[in-house]
Amino acid sequence: MTMAAIGELGLAELAAALATGKVSSVQATTAALDRIEASQAGLNAFRIVRRAEALAEAAEADRKLAAGARAPLLGVPLAIKDDTDLAGTPTAFGCGGDFPVRTEDAESVRRLRLAGAVIVGKTNTCELGQLPFTSGDAFGHTRNPWGAQHTPGGSSGGSAAAVAAGLVPAALGSDGAGSVRIPSAWNNLVGIKPQRGRISTWPLPEAFYGLTVNGPLARTVADAALLLDAAAGPHPGDLHTPPAVNASDAVGRDPGRLRIALSLRIPFTGTRTALDHEVEARVRATANTLRALGHEVTVADIQYGVLAGATFLPRSMVGIREALQRLPGAKVDPRTDHNALVGRILSPVLFAARQAEPLLQKRIGGIFKDFDVVLAPTTATPPPRVHEIDGIGSWATDELITAACPYTWPWNVLGWPAVNVPAGFTESGLPVGAQLMGPANSEALLVSVAAQLESELQWHTHRPTPWWS
């Protein structure tokens, strides 16, 4: 296979090509590394690239393949986000400074390696994952493959840009307020925010007081499900260990005729927000596709209330403060220092915020008495321009990010699964998304519905025109 042809393969396709000997891991990994290198000046998706180490791991994968060994991702080049520990590299989490090299893999990386994956590098993220933009003084701006002047979203923007541009077939990200779903929406990708604890956050027993989970980004539902299954599983130190699910088995499974709530209401934010008319039109079109598939779709808004936001704030801000404390000497934006200070101020109410979670699950989860799944916008706007976040103060930043992305964070408070599905494009050609949201441990149901939509909409056939190399 040519290097260009290898780059067109999705995760499952590449794994199959490796298993049947149509391509070697060294070839696939070299192709990925060359694409990363050629794109870096334009896209700026990666913080760390492991050429020598990845090629050595690919050669070992080829030896295993030749000896008849098989594993779900044996020899496949993948990327992880720079909030995830990878032995032999620092974990900067978007910050500037010199940080010690990690001596052990995170549990999620350990499981990806057991599945045979070759980790080619770590993708860019904003400082401590705080923003739906991926930029910072430490590395510059990551750009959107669908529009060079626009952000890919965040905080898993480097992972999203890398997958959308075909640098790697899939990547791992993390989602504390939408950080997998938002960049997936703005890059025409499938992004799964799994149930809390589905993919371990170890060496943290939980991340950001249960808000943040790890999740896959890919071009197809099957690829995202495959990566989810490979990375999933507990560490003995995890605080949350949900019952096991097999997401891949749900791809192609008929979910039956479902009752789906179309909820366009924006959760309470305290700042001015509005749903962009083009985003609304694309989400409504997705609802119509679900109707055509035989589902009953009814406009019915979730009753979020004010309490959800009140409990989100201390968990996120105290989490930011503690994440910064784990990076002594970090050089960060004044807005990060400000949020860490807010975290110190809010720390006395953290216990009450955690205690409110069961009440919120009962109140917000009441919608599942009448519906099986909720469909909602993933973002309120198309992707903003890449420099809109630059040089503004903390309050202006909060207004900007809340206006763009007010829809995703409640499911982080609840800890429940949600899946972004591509919903089409604006008139200017920028992707937008819709999210399928379910109750606890509903990944299989959401994956089956997402796969149904994909079979109709064929979003994976749309690729950005390369401008970055």
N, C-alpha and C positions, 0 to 999 in steps of 0.2 A: 504494500500500500504506500501511496505517496504521503509525504508529510501533511499536505493539505487535506487529503482524504481522512487521515487519522484525526485531524482537528475537527472534522465534521461529526465524528462519532459521539454519541451520548455515553453515559456511564455504563449502562447495561450492554450496549453495543460494543464498547471497547473491551469490557471484561470478557465478553464472548469471543471477540477477535483474538484476544490474548490466549484464551483457553484452547482455541482451535489452531493456534499457530499462524494465523493470518498476519500477525504483527508481533514483534517482540516488545517487551517492556522497555528495553533500552531505546528502541525506535520511538515508542510512544512518549517516553519521558523526555527524550531529546527534543522531539517535536514540541512538547509543551514548554520546555525551557526556552527553546528558540523563539516561540511565540511570545512568551513573557518578556524576554529581552528586547524583542523588536517593538513591543507595545509600551514599555515602561516609561519612556519619555513622554508619551501622549496620554495614556490611561492612568499610569501611576497606581496600579492596583496592588502592588506587593511592597511590603516593608522588608522582608527577608527572602532571598532566593537561595536554595541549597543545591547548586548545580552538581558539585563534586559528590556530595553525600547522596543526593537523589539518584545519580547515575550508578553509583556503587550499589545502592539498594535495588535498582532496576536490574542490574546484572545478576544479583542474587535471586531476584524473582524469576528471571529467565532460567536460571539453573534449576529452580524448584519446578517450574513449568515443564522443562525438558525431562525431569525425573518423574513426571506424572502427578505432581502435587496439584491440588485444586483448592481454591478459597474464593469467596464471593468477589473480592476485589484484587486478586493476585496480580500484581504488576501494574495496576492502574495508577496514573499520576493524579494526585488530588492536592487541594490547598486547604489550609486551616486559617483561622483568624488570629490576629496578634493579641488576643486576650487569652490564648490557650497555650499551656506549657508544652514545649517540644524540646526534648533533651538535646543539649548542644547549642541551643539558641536562647537569647534573652526573651522575656515577655514584657514588651514596653507598653502595651495597651494604649497605643497612640500617643504616648508622651515622649518628650525629649529627655535626654540624659543617657548615662552609661549604667546599664543594669547587669547583674550577674547572669551568667549562663545557667539555664536550668539543668539540673542533673537527672530529672525524671520526666517522663511523658505524663501529661494529663490522662486520666482514665479514658476519655473519649479517643485520644490519640492512640493509646495502648490498644484499644479495641479495633481501631482502623488498621493498625499494623498487623494485628492478629488476622484480620480479614485480607491481608496481603497488600494494602495500599502503599504507594510510594508518595511520601509527602514532599512536594517540590518547593514549598515555601509557605510563608505566613503573609496574609493579606492585610492591607491597611484598614485601620479603624480610627475614628475620632477619639479624642482623649477620654478614656474611661467609659467609652460607649454612650456618651450623653446625648448625641445629636442625630437627627436624620440627615446629616451631611457627613462626608468623610474627608476631613481636611484638618490640618494642624501645622504649627510651625516646625514640627519635627520632620515632616515628610512632604508638605505641600498639599496639593489638591488632587484627589482622585476624581476622574471624570466619567461621565456616562457614555457607554459605547453607542447609545442611540442619539446622542447629541452632545458634542464636545463642550458646549457652554453650560451644560446642566450637571447637577450633582447626580451620582448614582443612588443617592440616599445613604442611610446609615442606621446603625453604626456598622453593619456588615457590608458596607459599600464596596470595599476592596474585593470581597468574595463574590458579590453580585456582578461587579464589572468583569472579573476574571471569567466567570461562567458565561455571561452574556456575550463576551467577545470571543469565546471559544478557546481561551487560553488553557483551561482545564474543563473536563466534562461535568464536574460538580465540585462543591466546596462546602465546608462546614462554617456556620456562623453562630451568632448568639443573639438572643432576643429578650430584652428586659423591659421594653415598652413598644415593641414593634420592629426591632432591629434586624430581624430576618424578613418579616413580611413587607416592610416598607421598601427596602431596596429590591426585593423580588418584584413588587408591584411596578416600580419605576424602571425595571430592566426586562420585563416580559418573561419572568421566571416563575417557577413554582417554589414556594418557600414554606416549609412546615415549622410551625412553633409547636413542639410536642407537649404532652403532659409534663408538668414539673417532675423532675427526677427520671424521665424516660432516658435521657442521655445524661450521664453523670457529669457534674461540674467539679468533681474532685481534681485537685487537692482542696477545694472548698466544699464543705458539707452541703452548703447551698450558696447560691450567688445572689448578692443584693437582696438578702432577706427573702429569698424565694421568688423574686420577680424575674430573674434572668435564667433562661434555659438555653441549651445548645440545640441547633437545628440545621437541617440541610437546605441548600439552594441548588436547583438544577433546572434544566430546560423542560423536562417531562415529569409527570407524576411518578412514573415507574422508577426513574432515576432518583428522585428525591426519596421515595420509599426505600429503595435499595440502600442508599446512604444512611438513612435513619436506622434501618435494621442493623447495619454493620456497626454503627457507633453506639447503639443503645445497650443498656445494661448497667447494673449498679456497681458501685464500689462499697466495700463493707462500711466505710465511714459516711456514706450518704445519709442525709436526713429524710429523703423522700425516695421511696422505692415502689412505684406503681406496679400493678400486675403486668406481666409481659404481653406484648402484642406483636403480630407480624404484619407490618404495613404492606409488604410486597404481596402478600396473599390477598389483600383487599383490592389490588389493581385488577380491573376487569370483572370484579364481582358485582352482581346486580344488587344495589342497596334496597330495591323495592320502591314502591311509591311513597315518597316522603312528604311530610308537612314542613315547609320551609318558610321561615319568617324573613321578609325583606325589611331590614331596619336601617333607615337612613338618618335617624336622630343622632346628633353629635353628643357624646357624653359631656357632662358639665366640666368646664375648663377654667372659668374665671376670666378668660380673655375672649376677644372677638373671633368667632369662627364662622365659616360658611362653606357649604359643599359646592365646589365648582360644577358648573352645568355640564361640562363635557365628561367629568368623572361620573356624575349622576347618570348621564345618558348611557354610559358604558356599563355601569352596574345594573341599571334597569334592563339593558339588553341581555346581560348574563342571566337575570331572573327570567326573562322570556325564553332563553335557551333551556333553562331548567324546566319551565312549563312544557316546552315542546318535548322534553324527555319524559314527560308523564308525571312530574311532581306537582304538588299543590303549593303554589307560592302566594303568600298573603302579606300585604304591608302590615307590619306589626312591630312597633318600636320597643326596644329593650328599656326597662325602667332602671336606669343606672343610679340616679340619686346623686347626692353630693358626697356621701360618705366614702365612696370608692376613691375619689380623687384625694380626699383628706387622708386616707390611709396609704395611698401610693407615695405621696410626697416624702414622709419620713423614711420609708423603706428605701426609696431611691437615693435621697440625699445622704442619709447615714451610710448607705452602701458606697456612694462616691467618696465620702470622707475616708472610709476604711480602705477602699481600693487605692487611694492616693497614699495612705500611710504604708501600704505594702510596697511602695515604690520610692524609697528614700532617695532624695536628691533629684526627683523628677522635675523637669522644667515644663511648666504648664501655662496655659492661657489664664489671665486674671478671672475669667468667668468660671474656670474650674476651681480656682481657689475660693471664689465666692460661694459656689455650691457646696464645697467642703465645709465652709463656715456655717452655712445653713444646716448642713447635716449635724454639726456639733450642737447647734441650737435646738434642733428637733429631736435629738437622741432621747430626751426624757419621755417622749410620747410614742417611742417605737413599740414598746410592749403593747400598748393599747391598740396600735395599728394592726399588729399581728392578731390580736384577740378578736378583731372585727371581721377577719376573713370568713369564718363560717357563716356569719350573718349575711355578708355580701353574697356568698355563694348561694344561700337560700333565696335572697331577694332577687338577684339578677338571674339566677338559675330558674326562677319561677316560669320563665318563658318556655322552658322545656316541658312544662306540663301540657302545653298545647302544640308545641312544635318539636321536630326532631333536630333541625339544624337552623342556624341563623346565617343569612347572607347580608353582608354590610360592605360599604366601601373600605378599602384598606387605608387609603389616604383621602384627604379632602381636596387636594390639588394635584396637578401633574408635577413632575420634578422641578423644583426651583432652579434658578441659575446658580452656578457653582460658587460665585463670589458673594452671594447675598448674605452669607453668614459672617463675612469678614468685617472686622473693625467696629462692631456694634456692641452695646452694653448688655448686661445680663437681662434686663427687663425686655429690651428689644429682641434679644435672642429668644426668650421665652415666648413672646408674642409670635415671632416668625415660625418657630417649630411647632407651636400649638395650632396655629392657623393651618399649617400644611398637614399635620399628622395628629389629629385628635381622636382617632378611632381605635387604635390598636391596644393601648395600655391597659384597659380594664381586664382583658383576658390574662395579662401577666399578674394582676392582683389575685385573680381567681385561681391561677395555676393550670388552666384548662387548655386543650388543644385548639389550634386555629391553622388554617391553610390559606395562603394567598394563591389565587389563580389569576393568570393574565386575563384582563377584561377588554383588551383592544388598545387602540391608539387615539390620541388627540388629532385634530386636523393638522397640527404641525409635526406629527409623527412620533410623539413621545408616548411611551407605554404607561398604562395605568392598570390598577388591579382591584379585585374584589376578594374579600375574605369569607371563607366558610368557617363558622365557629360552632363548637359543640360542647357538651358537658364533659365531665371528667372521663378520661380514658376513652375518648371517642375517635382516636386517630384513624382506626380502620374504616369507620363510617365516612369520615371526611375525605379520606383518600379515595374511597370508592366513588363518591360523588364527584370529586375533582377529576378522576379518570374519565367518568362519563362526559363531563364538560369538554375535556381535552379531545375525546374522540369526535366531538362535533366541531369544536372551534379550531383545532389543529394549530394552536399557537406556536408550537415548537418549530413549525416550518418557516416562521418569520425570523430572520436574522438581521442584525444591523449591518450597514455597509461599512466596511473597515476604513477608518480614517486615521488610525493610530499607528500605522507602521508603514 
